[in-house]
Amino acid sequence: MERLVYIDGKLLPESKAKISVFDHGFLYGDGVFEGIRVYSGLIFRLDQHLDRLYESAHTVLLKIPMMRKELGQAIIKTLKANRQKDAYIRLVVSRGVGDLGLDPNKCKTPTIVIITNSITLYPSKLYEDGLKIITVPTVRNIPEALNPQLKTLNYLNNILAKIEASNSGFVEALMLNHQGYVAECTGDNIFMVKRGVVTTPPVYVGALPGITRGAIIDLITKPGLVKTGNLPKKFEERLLTRHDLYNADEVFLTGTAAELIPVVEIDGRMIGSGEPGPVTRSLMKGFRELTRKDGVKYAV
Ligand code: PMP
């Protein structure tokens, strides 16, 4: 059976799920989105994803024409229609159909799309061996221009960085902010571990407040959240330079699609022992356990 895609209240077969060429999501990248994972019938941290979606929409003055609860139900309806218990959900709200001018006021109704699919960002070997990444020339968007804390359809900043990494033979790029501080990667947040302390940059440097990032912080700062032992206990948020990362004991990335992935080399500098470290491994285990219990449940 063909996959069903939700568009504006209707479930349509994938081949018939089309949007207008006049949609400002297509013409201008005018819209917001979320990537959400489902683990064994549990939608991981759905409430937090919806919070972020509605907050991004609020800031760009896009009024989502659906109550939060209804939108959550539409996601569940789409998952059920596709009989999916494990999935990667793409939830998109664009400004909607307008004319060829920029004016968002000409777009009368936002377009809502829900795609329930699957995703494998990196081959499983990279989770065992760790990733090598490189700093790219393109810096993260300046918050005063387009704040990276918003999850909007404008991803060209990240895409340029991804192309630069890929042209140099790397699958992921380290992005700095305009002042040279570590911001994040193209689709993941970054953490480092040194002498048992887990550190990540504050989002105001120019990073998305990742839901996975939040889950990792919770695993460290809320003891007893999961049964997994040996989780680190110390966490701090502070400005990081590349020098800090190069000399860390461990580095790892977090994201809904990537989950947790160790980094073993940055710009040709080996990180720690050059192998995924014990703190990263324990957090990977803790995170896996968390995804099996922290979510909105539905029956297929
Ligand atoms: N940073 C960027 C730029 C992202 O696009 C993402 C999501 N892919 C993340 C960080 C991680 O956020 P989350 O954990 O909510 O998926």
py3Dmol code that shows the C-alpha trace and the ligand (Angstrom):
import py3Dmol

protein = """\
ATOM      1  CA  MET A   1       0.000   0.000   0.000  1.00  0.00           C
ATOM      2  CA  GLU A   2       1.212   3.462  -0.847  1.00  0.00           C
ATOM      3  CA  ARG A   3       2.162   5.696   2.081  1.00  0.00           C
ATOM      4  CA  LEU A   4      -0.477   8.234   3.100  1.00  0.00           C
ATOM      5  CA  VAL A   5       0.535  11.849   3.595  1.00  0.00           C
ATOM      6  CA  TYR A   6      -1.514  14.387   5.532  1.00  0.00           C
ATOM      7  CA  ILE A   7      -2.139  17.676   3.720  1.00  0.00           C
ATOM      8  CA  ASP A   8      -4.550  20.224   5.194  1.00  0.00           C
ATOM      9  CA  GLY A   9      -6.833  17.704   6.848  1.00  0.00           C
ATOM     10  CA  LYS A  10      -6.748  15.061   4.104  1.00  0.00           C
ATOM     11  CA  LEU A  11      -4.793  11.828   3.920  1.00  0.00           C
ATOM     12  CA  LEU A  12      -3.566  11.365   0.357  1.00  0.00           C
ATOM     13  CA  PRO A  13      -1.449   8.636  -1.258  1.00  0.00           C
ATOM     14  CA  GLU A  14       2.166   9.849  -1.535  1.00  0.00           C
ATOM     15  CA  SER A  15       1.986  10.118  -5.343  1.00  0.00           C
ATOM     16  CA  LYS A  16      -1.036  12.429  -5.066  1.00  0.00           C
ATOM     17  CA  ALA A  17       0.266  14.483  -2.146  1.00  0.00           C
ATOM     18  CA  LYS A  18       1.134  17.719  -3.912  1.00  0.00           C
ATOM     19  CA  ILE A  19       1.275  21.380  -2.943  1.00  0.00           C
ATOM     20  CA  SER A  20       0.876  24.472  -5.080  1.00  0.00           C
ATOM     21  CA  VAL A  21       3.859  26.087  -6.833  1.00  0.00           C
ATOM     22  CA  PHE A  22       2.521  29.346  -5.358  1.00  0.00           C
ATOM     23  CA  ASP A  23       3.015  28.107  -1.803  1.00  0.00           C
ATOM     24  CA  HIS A  24       5.409  30.495  -0.082  1.00  0.00           C
ATOM     25  CA  GLY A  25       7.074  27.539   1.617  1.00  0.00           C
ATOM     26  CA  PHE A  26       8.270  26.590  -1.869  1.00  0.00           C
ATOM     27  CA  LEU A  27       8.793  30.107  -3.246  1.00  0.00           C
ATOM     28  CA  TYR A  28      10.550  31.642  -0.237  1.00  0.00           C
ATOM     29  CA  GLY A  29      11.219  28.962   2.372  1.00  0.00           C
ATOM     30  CA  ASP A  30       8.543  30.787   4.382  1.00  0.00           C
ATOM     31  CA  GLY A  31       7.415  28.371   7.056  1.00  0.00           C
ATOM     32  CA  VAL A  32       8.411  26.254  10.033  1.00  0.00           C
ATOM     33  CA  PHE A  33       8.902  22.548  10.593  1.00  0.00           C
ATOM     34  CA  GLU A  34       9.742  19.739  12.986  1.00  0.00           C
ATOM     35  CA  GLY A  35      11.430  16.349  12.705  1.00  0.00           C
ATOM     36  CA  ILE A  36      10.044  13.951  15.307  1.00  0.00           C
ATOM     37  CA  ARG A  37      10.838  10.308  16.054  1.00  0.00           C
ATOM     38  CA  VAL A  38       8.528   7.507  17.060  1.00  0.00           C
ATOM     39  CA  TYR A  39       9.921   4.539  18.980  1.00  0.00           C
ATOM     40  CA  SER A  40       7.718   1.443  19.397  1.00  0.00           C
ATOM     41  CA  GLY A  41       4.473   3.399  19.390  1.00  0.00           C
ATOM     42  CA  LEU A  42       5.780   6.272  21.547  1.00  0.00           C
ATOM     43  CA  ILE A  43       6.135   9.720  19.957  1.00  0.00           C
ATOM     44  CA  PHE A  44       9.309  10.970  21.632  1.00  0.00           C
ATOM     45  CA  ARG A  45       8.794  14.273  23.453  1.00  0.00           C
ATOM     46  CA  LEU A  46       5.907  15.308  21.200  1.00  0.00           C
ATOM     47  CA  ASP A  47       4.926  18.168  23.512  1.00  0.00           C
ATOM     48  CA  GLN A  48       8.365  19.735  23.287  1.00  0.00           C
ATOM     49  CA  HIS A  49       8.394  19.460  19.503  1.00  0.00           C
ATOM     50  CA  LEU A  50       4.979  21.139  19.349  1.00  0.00           C
ATOM     51  CA  ASP A  51       6.169  23.868  21.744  1.00  0.00           C
ATOM     52  CA  ARG A  52       9.115  24.607  19.484  1.00  0.00           C
ATOM     53  CA  LEU A  53       6.943  24.575  16.350  1.00  0.00           C
ATOM     54  CA  TYR A  54       4.385  26.997  17.788  1.00  0.00           C
ATOM     55  CA  GLU A  55       7.140  29.241  19.176  1.00  0.00           C
ATOM     56  CA  SER A  56       8.984  29.402  15.826  1.00  0.00           C
ATOM     57  CA  ALA A  57       5.657  30.127  14.091  1.00  0.00           C
ATOM     58  CA  HIS A  58       4.801  32.850  16.629  1.00  0.00           C
ATOM     59  CA  THR A  59       8.106  34.618  16.055  1.00  0.00           C
ATOM     60  CA  VAL A  60       7.689  34.624  12.271  1.00  0.00           C
ATOM     61  CA  LEU A  61       4.050  35.777  12.689  1.00  0.00           C
ATOM     62  CA  LEU A  62       2.633  32.616  11.184  1.00  0.00           C
ATOM     63  CA  LYS A  63      -0.627  31.586  12.811  1.00  0.00           C
ATOM     64  CA  ILE A  64      -0.988  27.826  12.701  1.00  0.00           C
ATOM     65  CA  PRO A  65      -4.677  27.276  11.887  1.00  0.00           C
ATOM     66  CA  MET A  66      -5.000  24.349  14.264  1.00  0.00           C
ATOM     67  CA  MET A  67      -4.915  23.942  18.012  1.00  0.00           C
ATOM     68  CA  ARG A  68      -1.906  22.100  19.421  1.00  0.00           C
ATOM     69  CA  LYS A  69      -4.070  19.192  20.527  1.00  0.00           C
ATOM     70  CA  GLU A  70      -5.643  18.835  17.083  1.00  0.00           C
ATOM     71  CA  LEU A  71      -2.216  18.889  15.457  1.00  0.00           C
ATOM     72  CA  GLY A  72      -1.039  16.138  17.814  1.00  0.00           C
ATOM     73  CA  GLN A  73      -4.122  14.126  16.880  1.00  0.00           C
ATOM     74  CA  ALA A  74      -3.448  14.679  13.166  1.00  0.00           C
ATOM     75  CA  ILE A  75       0.053  13.226  13.659  1.00  0.00           C
ATOM     76  CA  ILE A  76      -1.386  10.170  15.408  1.00  0.00           C
ATOM     77  CA  LYS A  77      -4.038   9.781  12.711  1.00  0.00           C
ATOM     78  CA  THR A  78      -1.325   9.774  10.022  1.00  0.00           C
ATOM     79  CA  LEU A  79       0.801   7.243  11.914  1.00  0.00           C
ATOM     80  CA  LYS A  80      -2.218   4.995  12.418  1.00  0.00           C
ATOM     81  CA  ALA A  81      -3.310   5.251   8.794  1.00  0.00           C
ATOM     82  CA  ASN A  82       0.152   4.057   7.803  1.00  0.00           C
ATOM     83  CA  ARG A  83       0.250   1.433  10.602  1.00  0.00           C
ATOM     84  CA  GLN A  84       3.599   2.772  11.767  1.00  0.00           C
ATOM     85  CA  LYS A  85       5.024   2.052  15.209  1.00  0.00           C
ATOM     86  CA  ASP A  86       8.513   3.293  14.418  1.00  0.00           C
ATOM     87  CA  ALA A  87       8.872   6.357  12.276  1.00  0.00           C
ATOM     88  CA  TYR A  88      10.505   9.662  11.526  1.00  0.00           C
ATOM     89  CA  ILE A  89       7.822  12.337  11.194  1.00  0.00           C
ATOM     90  CA  ARG A  90       8.228  15.508   9.174  1.00  0.00           C
ATOM     91  CA  LEU A  91       5.716  18.139  10.229  1.00  0.00           C
ATOM     92  CA  VAL A  92       5.705  21.236   8.017  1.00  0.00           C
ATOM     93  CA  VAL A  93       3.628  24.389   8.296  1.00  0.00           C
ATOM     94  CA  SER A  94       4.214  26.817   5.459  1.00  0.00           C
ATOM     95  CA  ARG A  95       2.807  30.306   4.945  1.00  0.00           C
ATOM     96  CA  GLY A  96       0.504  28.851   2.297  1.00  0.00           C
ATOM     97  CA  VAL A  97      -0.515  29.851  -1.209  1.00  0.00           C
ATOM     98  CA  GLY A  98       0.042  33.488  -2.165  1.00  0.00           C
ATOM     99  CA  ASP A  99       1.154  35.350  -5.254  1.00  0.00           C
ATOM    100  CA  LEU A 100       4.673  35.783  -6.605  1.00  0.00           C
ATOM    101  CA  GLY A 101       5.390  38.735  -4.340  1.00  0.00           C
ATOM    102  CA  LEU A 102       6.894  38.387  -0.865  1.00  0.00           C
ATOM    103  CA  ASP A 103       3.858  39.700   0.987  1.00  0.00           C
ATOM    104  CA  PRO A 104       2.792  37.046   3.497  1.00  0.00           C
ATOM    105  CA  ASN A 105      -0.537  38.841   3.976  1.00  0.00           C
ATOM    106  CA  LYS A 106      -1.583  37.533   0.574  1.00  0.00           C
ATOM    107  CA  CYS A 107      -1.272  33.974   1.871  1.00  0.00           C
ATOM    108  CA  LYS A 108      -4.671  33.308   3.360  1.00  0.00           C
ATOM    109  CA  THR A 109      -4.230  29.827   4.861  1.00  0.00           C
ATOM    110  CA  PRO A 110      -1.036  28.116   6.020  1.00  0.00           C
ATOM    111  CA  THR A 111      -0.401  24.686   4.511  1.00  0.00           C
ATOM    112  CA  ILE A 112       0.016  21.817   6.988  1.00  0.00           C
ATOM    113  CA  VAL A 113       1.836  18.672   5.884  1.00  0.00           C
ATOM    114  CA  ILE A 114       2.624  15.551   7.909  1.00  0.00           C
ATOM    115  CA  ILE A 115       4.852  12.878   6.398  1.00  0.00           C
ATOM    116  CA  THR A 116       5.503   9.733   8.430  1.00  0.00           C
ATOM    117  CA  ASN A 117       8.539   7.996   7.041  1.00  0.00           C
ATOM    118  CA  SER A 118      11.802   6.528   8.294  1.00  0.00           C
ATOM    119  CA  ILE A 119      15.312   7.959   8.347  1.00  0.00           C
ATOM    120  CA  THR A 120      18.855   6.611   8.604  1.00  0.00           C
ATOM    121  CA  LEU A 121      21.231   9.526   8.741  1.00  0.00           C
ATOM    122  CA  TYR A 122      24.506   7.652   9.159  1.00  0.00           C
ATOM    123  CA  PRO A 123      25.536   4.023   8.641  1.00  0.00           C
ATOM    124  CA  SER A 124      25.626   2.031  11.909  1.00  0.00           C
ATOM    125  CA  LYS A 125      29.421   1.611  11.667  1.00  0.00           C
ATOM    126  CA  LEU A 126      29.842   5.341  12.307  1.00  0.00           C
ATOM    127  CA  TYR A 127      28.009   4.983  15.633  1.00  0.00           C
ATOM    128  CA  GLU A 128      30.625   2.399  16.673  1.00  0.00           C
ATOM    129  CA  ASP A 129      33.718   4.067  15.208  1.00  0.00           C
ATOM    130  CA  GLY A 130      32.757   7.723  15.558  1.00  0.00           C
ATOM    131  CA  LEU A 131      32.499  10.535  13.061  1.00  0.00           C
ATOM    132  CA  LYS A 132      35.217  12.779  11.625  1.00  0.00           C
ATOM    133  CA  ILE A 133      34.041  16.334  11.091  1.00  0.00           C
ATOM    134  CA  ILE A 134      35.473  19.556   9.707  1.00  0.00           C
ATOM    135  CA  THR A 135      34.915  23.268  10.372  1.00  0.00           C
ATOM    136  CA  VAL A 136      33.512  24.988   7.295  1.00  0.00           C
ATOM    137  CA  PRO A 137      33.858  28.628   6.158  1.00  0.00           C
ATOM    138  CA  THR A 138      30.110  29.346   6.203  1.00  0.00           C
ATOM    139  CA  VAL A 139      29.211  30.602   9.671  1.00  0.00           C
ATOM    140  CA  ARG A 140      25.838  30.066  11.320  1.00  0.00           C
ATOM    141  CA  ASN A 141      23.209  32.746  10.614  1.00  0.00           C
ATOM    142  CA  ILE A 142      23.573  35.853  12.758  1.00  0.00           C
ATOM    143  CA  PRO A 143      20.786  35.784  15.379  1.00  0.00           C
ATOM    144  CA  GLU A 144      19.896  39.403  14.638  1.00  0.00           C
ATOM    145  CA  ALA A 145      19.179  38.433  11.009  1.00  0.00           C
ATOM    146  CA  LEU A 146      17.564  35.004  11.281  1.00  0.00           C
ATOM    147  CA  ASN A 147      17.868  33.463  14.702  1.00  0.00           C
ATOM    148  CA  PRO A 148      19.118  29.851  14.551  1.00  0.00           C
ATOM    149  CA  GLN A 149      16.859  29.159  17.542  1.00  0.00           C
ATOM    150  CA  LEU A 150      13.951  29.106  15.071  1.00  0.00           C
ATOM    151  CA  LYS A 151      13.304  25.966  13.101  1.00  0.00           C
ATOM    152  CA  THR A 152      12.260  27.522   9.813  1.00  0.00           C
ATOM    153  CA  LEU A 153      12.178  26.225   6.250  1.00  0.00           C
ATOM    154  CA  ASN A 154      15.167  28.481   5.486  1.00  0.00           C
ATOM    155  CA  TYR A 155      17.922  25.856   5.654  1.00  0.00           C
ATOM    156  CA  LEU A 156      20.306  27.242   3.027  1.00  0.00           C
ATOM    157  CA  ASN A 157      22.778  28.318   5.715  1.00  0.00           C
ATOM    158  CA  ASN A 158      23.029  24.708   6.884  1.00  0.00           C
ATOM    159  CA  ILE A 159      22.932  23.301   3.358  1.00  0.00           C
ATOM    160  CA  LEU A 160      25.874  25.471   2.255  1.00  0.00           C
ATOM    161  CA  ALA A 161      27.852  24.220   5.242  1.00  0.00           C
ATOM    162  CA  LYS A 162      26.888  20.632   4.419  1.00  0.00           C
ATOM    163  CA  ILE A 163      28.057  21.077   0.806  1.00  0.00           C
ATOM    164  CA  GLU A 164      31.374  22.524   1.985  1.00  0.00           C
ATOM    165  CA  ALA A 165      31.913  19.549   4.305  1.00  0.00           C
ATOM    166  CA  SER A 166      30.947  17.099   1.623  1.00  0.00           C
ATOM    167  CA  ASN A 167      33.268  18.757  -0.948  1.00  0.00           C
ATOM    168  CA  SER A 168      36.104  18.105   1.493  1.00  0.00           C
ATOM    169  CA  GLY A 169      35.034  14.480   1.970  1.00  0.00           C
ATOM    170  CA  PHE A 170      33.229  14.822   5.320  1.00  0.00           C
ATOM    171  CA  VAL A 171      29.631  13.971   6.147  1.00  0.00           C
ATOM    172  CA  GLU A 172      29.099  16.625   8.801  1.00  0.00           C
ATOM    173  CA  ALA A 173      30.330  20.191   9.332  1.00  0.00           C
ATOM    174  CA  LEU A 174      31.173  22.109  12.472  1.00  0.00           C
ATOM    175  CA  MET A 175      29.639  25.588  12.235  1.00  0.00           C
ATOM    176  CA  LEU A 176      30.970  28.553  14.181  1.00  0.00           C
ATOM    177  CA  ASN A 177      29.008  31.705  14.870  1.00  0.00           C
ATOM    178  CA  HIS A 178      29.990  35.087  13.438  1.00  0.00           C
ATOM    179  CA  GLN A 179      32.319  35.684  16.405  1.00  0.00           C
ATOM    180  CA  GLY A 180      34.128  32.401  15.959  1.00  0.00           C
ATOM    181  CA  TYR A 181      32.511  30.516  18.840  1.00  0.00           C
ATOM    182  CA  VAL A 182      31.297  26.958  18.314  1.00  0.00           C
ATOM    183  CA  ALA A 183      27.598  26.987  17.398  1.00  0.00           C
ATOM    184  CA  GLU A 184      26.452  23.556  16.202  1.00  0.00           C
ATOM    185  CA  CYS A 185      26.594  21.217  13.207  1.00  0.00           C
ATOM    186  CA  THR A 186      24.360  21.383  10.133  1.00  0.00           C
ATOM    187  CA  GLY A 187      21.581  19.298  11.648  1.00  0.00           C
ATOM    188  CA  ASP A 188      22.845  18.443  15.122  1.00  0.00           C
ATOM    189  CA  ASN A 189      23.859  20.066  18.396  1.00  0.00           C
ATOM    190  CA  ILE A 190      27.366  19.508  19.724  1.00  0.00           C
ATOM    191  CA  PHE A 191      28.612  18.489  23.180  1.00  0.00           C
ATOM    192  CA  MET A 192      32.055  17.907  24.664  1.00  0.00           C
ATOM    193  CA  VAL A 193      33.218  16.015  27.732  1.00  0.00           C
ATOM    194  CA  LYS A 194      36.296  16.983  29.743  1.00  0.00           C
ATOM    195  CA  ARG A 195      37.260  15.518  33.135  1.00  0.00           C
ATOM    196  CA  GLY A 196      33.740  14.192  33.582  1.00  0.00           C
ATOM    197  CA  VAL A 197      32.001  17.507  32.850  1.00  0.00           C
ATOM    198  CA  VAL A 198      29.619  17.549  29.877  1.00  0.00           C
ATOM    199  CA  THR A 199      29.466  20.934  28.139  1.00  0.00           C
ATOM    200  CA  THR A 200      27.452  22.383  25.288  1.00  0.00           C
ATOM    201  CA  PRO A 201      27.234  25.950  23.961  1.00  0.00           C
ATOM    202  CA  PRO A 202      24.226  28.042  25.021  1.00  0.00           C
ATOM    203  CA  VAL A 203      21.667  28.339  22.221  1.00  0.00           C
ATOM    204  CA  TYR A 204      22.056  32.139  22.071  1.00  0.00           C
ATOM    205  CA  VAL A 205      25.449  31.702  20.344  1.00  0.00           C
ATOM    206  CA  GLY A 206      23.453  30.533  17.331  1.00  0.00           C
ATOM    207  CA  ALA A 207      22.115  27.031  17.775  1.00  0.00           C
ATOM    208  CA  LEU A 208      18.765  25.315  17.647  1.00  0.00           C
ATOM    209  CA  PRO A 209      17.403  24.342  21.073  1.00  0.00           C
ATOM    210  CA  GLY A 210      17.455  20.677  20.117  1.00  0.00           C
ATOM    211  CA  ILE A 211      14.956  18.315  21.703  1.00  0.00           C
ATOM    212  CA  THR A 212      17.661  15.635  21.839  1.00  0.00           C
ATOM    213  CA  ARG A 213      20.029  18.206  23.384  1.00  0.00           C
ATOM    214  CA  GLY A 214      17.380  18.803  26.061  1.00  0.00           C
ATOM    215  CA  ALA A 215      16.991  15.070  26.644  1.00  0.00           C
ATOM    216  CA  ILE A 216      20.761  14.671  27.155  1.00  0.00           C
ATOM    217  CA  ILE A 217      20.809  17.575  29.607  1.00  0.00           C
ATOM    218  CA  ASP A 218      17.911  15.944  31.477  1.00  0.00           C
ATOM    219  CA  LEU A 219      19.752  12.600  31.637  1.00  0.00           C
ATOM    220  CA  ILE A 220      22.682  14.350  33.337  1.00  0.00           C
ATOM    221  CA  THR A 221      20.849  16.803  35.571  1.00  0.00           C
ATOM    222  CA  LYS A 222      17.855  14.685  36.618  1.00  0.00           C
ATOM    223  CA  PRO A 223      19.308  11.579  38.245  1.00  0.00           C
ATOM    224  CA  GLY A 224      16.991   8.571  38.260  1.00  0.00           C
ATOM    225  CA  LEU A 225      15.292   9.469  34.976  1.00  0.00           C
ATOM    226  CA  VAL A 226      16.502   6.142  33.570  1.00  0.00           C
ATOM    227  CA  LYS A 227      17.967   2.958  35.044  1.00  0.00           C
ATOM    228  CA  THR A 228      21.147   3.096  32.931  1.00  0.00           C
ATOM    229  CA  GLY A 229      24.130   3.417  35.275  1.00  0.00           C
ATOM    230  CA  ASN A 230      27.355   5.420  35.056  1.00  0.00           C
ATOM    231  CA  LEU A 231      25.738   8.497  33.555  1.00  0.00           C
ATOM    232  CA  PRO A 232      27.786  11.688  33.988  1.00  0.00           C
ATOM    233  CA  LYS A 233      26.627  14.012  36.768  1.00  0.00           C
ATOM    234  CA  LYS A 234      28.157  17.339  35.845  1.00  0.00           C
ATOM    235  CA  PHE A 235      26.812  19.603  33.131  1.00  0.00           C
ATOM    236  CA  GLU A 236      27.507  23.152  32.069  1.00  0.00           C
ATOM    237  CA  GLU A 237      26.516  25.475  29.266  1.00  0.00           C
ATOM    238  CA  ARG A 238      29.243  27.875  28.187  1.00  0.00           C
ATOM    239  CA  LEU A 239      30.887  29.459  25.161  1.00  0.00           C
ATOM    240  CA  LEU A 240      33.220  27.024  23.440  1.00  0.00           C
ATOM    241  CA  THR A 241      36.054  27.586  21.003  1.00  0.00           C
ATOM    242  CA  ARG A 242      37.497  25.065  18.594  1.00  0.00           C
ATOM    243  CA  HIS A 243      40.516  24.845  20.920  1.00  0.00           C
ATOM    244  CA  ASP A 244      38.180  23.567  23.654  1.00  0.00           C
ATOM    245  CA  LEU A 245      36.792  20.889  21.357  1.00  0.00           C
ATOM    246  CA  TYR A 246      40.199  19.802  20.031  1.00  0.00           C
ATOM    247  CA  ASN A 247      41.372  19.185  23.593  1.00  0.00           C
ATOM    248  CA  ALA A 248      38.209  17.536  24.920  1.00  0.00           C
ATOM    249  CA  ASP A 249      38.217  13.947  26.155  1.00  0.00           C
ATOM    250  CA  GLU A 250      35.083  13.216  24.136  1.00  0.00           C
ATOM    251  CA  VAL A 251      32.806  14.984  21.657  1.00  0.00           C
ATOM    252  CA  PHE A 252      29.394  13.884  20.427  1.00  0.00           C
ATOM    253  CA  LEU A 253      26.497  15.224  18.363  1.00  0.00           C
ATOM    254  CA  THR A 254      22.780  15.039  19.089  1.00  0.00           C
ATOM    255  CA  GLY A 255      19.696  15.294  16.905  1.00  0.00           C
ATOM    256  CA  THR A 256      16.362  13.622  16.307  1.00  0.00           C
ATOM    257  CA  ALA A 257      17.553  11.966  13.112  1.00  0.00           C
ATOM    258  CA  ALA A 258      21.157  11.264  14.201  1.00  0.00           C
ATOM    259  CA  GLU A 259      20.242  10.504  17.860  1.00  0.00           C
ATOM    260  CA  LEU A 260      23.659  10.433  19.620  1.00  0.00           C
ATOM    261  CA  ILE A 261      26.770   9.980  17.540  1.00  0.00           C
ATOM    262  CA  PRO A 262      30.380  10.109  18.763  1.00  0.00           C
ATOM    263  CA  VAL A 263      32.934  12.420  17.096  1.00  0.00           C
ATOM    264  CA  VAL A 264      36.537  11.198  17.073  1.00  0.00           C
ATOM    265  CA  GLU A 265      38.252  13.780  14.896  1.00  0.00           C
ATOM    266  CA  ILE A 266      37.768  17.508  14.230  1.00  0.00           C
ATOM    267  CA  ASP A 267      39.837  19.371  11.608  1.00  0.00           C
ATOM    268  CA  GLY A 268      42.464  16.623  11.654  1.00  0.00           C
ATOM    269  CA  ARG A 269      42.828  16.709  15.464  1.00  0.00           C
ATOM    270  CA  MET A 270      42.146  13.429  17.197  1.00  0.00           C
ATOM    271  CA  ILE A 271      39.639  13.783  20.030  1.00  0.00           C
ATOM    272  CA  GLY A 272      40.692  11.993  23.240  1.00  0.00           C
ATOM    273  CA  SER A 273      41.788   8.438  22.474  1.00  0.00           C
ATOM    274  CA  GLY A 274      40.371   8.631  18.952  1.00  0.00           C
ATOM    275  CA  GLU A 275      37.593   6.212  19.882  1.00  0.00           C
ATOM    276  CA  PRO A 276      34.079   6.797  21.232  1.00  0.00           C
ATOM    277  CA  GLY A 277      34.538   7.374  24.968  1.00  0.00           C
ATOM    278  CA  PRO A 278      32.775   5.917  28.025  1.00  0.00           C
ATOM    279  CA  VAL A 279      30.662   9.006  28.789  1.00  0.00           C
ATOM    280  CA  THR A 280      29.312   9.134  25.234  1.00  0.00           C
ATOM    281  CA  ARG A 281      28.599   5.398  25.349  1.00  0.00           C
ATOM    282  CA  SER A 282      26.712   5.629  28.636  1.00  0.00           C
ATOM    283  CA  LEU A 283      24.670   8.568  27.347  1.00  0.00           C
ATOM    284  CA  MET A 284      23.861   6.639  24.160  1.00  0.00           C
ATOM    285  CA  LYS A 285      22.547   3.823  26.349  1.00  0.00           C
ATOM    286  CA  GLY A 286      20.649   6.182  28.638  1.00  0.00           C
ATOM    287  CA  PHE A 287      19.121   7.965  25.671  1.00  0.00           C
ATOM    288  CA  ARG A 288      17.972   4.678  24.134  1.00  0.00           C
ATOM    289  CA  GLU A 289      16.274   3.793  27.418  1.00  0.00           C
ATOM    290  CA  LEU A 290      14.634   7.251  27.611  1.00  0.00           C
ATOM    291  CA  THR A 291      13.197   6.928  24.097  1.00  0.00           C
ATOM    292  CA  ARG A 292      11.385   3.749  25.211  1.00  0.00           C
ATOM    293  CA  LYS A 293       9.482   5.563  27.951  1.00  0.00           C
ATOM    294  CA  ASP A 294       9.304   9.323  27.356  1.00  0.00           C
ATOM    295  CA  GLY A 295       6.634   9.982  24.772  1.00  0.00           C
ATOM    296  CA  VAL A 296       3.014  10.119  23.751  1.00  0.00           C
ATOM    297  CA  LYS A 297       1.584   6.644  23.335  1.00  0.00           C
ATOM    298  CA  TYR A 298      -0.810   5.520  20.628  1.00  0.00           C
ATOM    299  CA  ALA A 299      -2.037   2.165  19.425  1.00  0.00           C
ATOM    300  CA  VAL A 300      -1.704   1.186  15.778  1.00  0.00           C
TER     301      VAL A 300
END
"""
ligand_1 = """\
16
PMP
N 20.569 21.864 15.005
C 19.993 21.957 13.791
C 20.446 23.022 12.859
C 18.987 21.057 13.422
O 18.411 21.140 12.217
C 18.600 20.050 14.333
C 17.485 19.104 13.977
N 17.825 18.248 12.935
C 19.242 19.970 15.569
C 20.214 20.917 15.880
C 18.863 18.932 16.577
O 17.584 19.196 17.095
P 16.620 18.035 17.574
O 17.356 17.294 18.646
O 15.412 18.726 18.075
O 16.336 17.176 16.391
"""
view = py3Dmol.view(width=600, height=400)
view.addModel(protein, "pdb")
view.setStyle({"model": 0}, {"cartoon": {"style": "trace"}})
view.addModel(ligand_1, "xyz")
view.setStyle({"model": 1}, {"stick": {}})
view.zoomTo()
view.show()
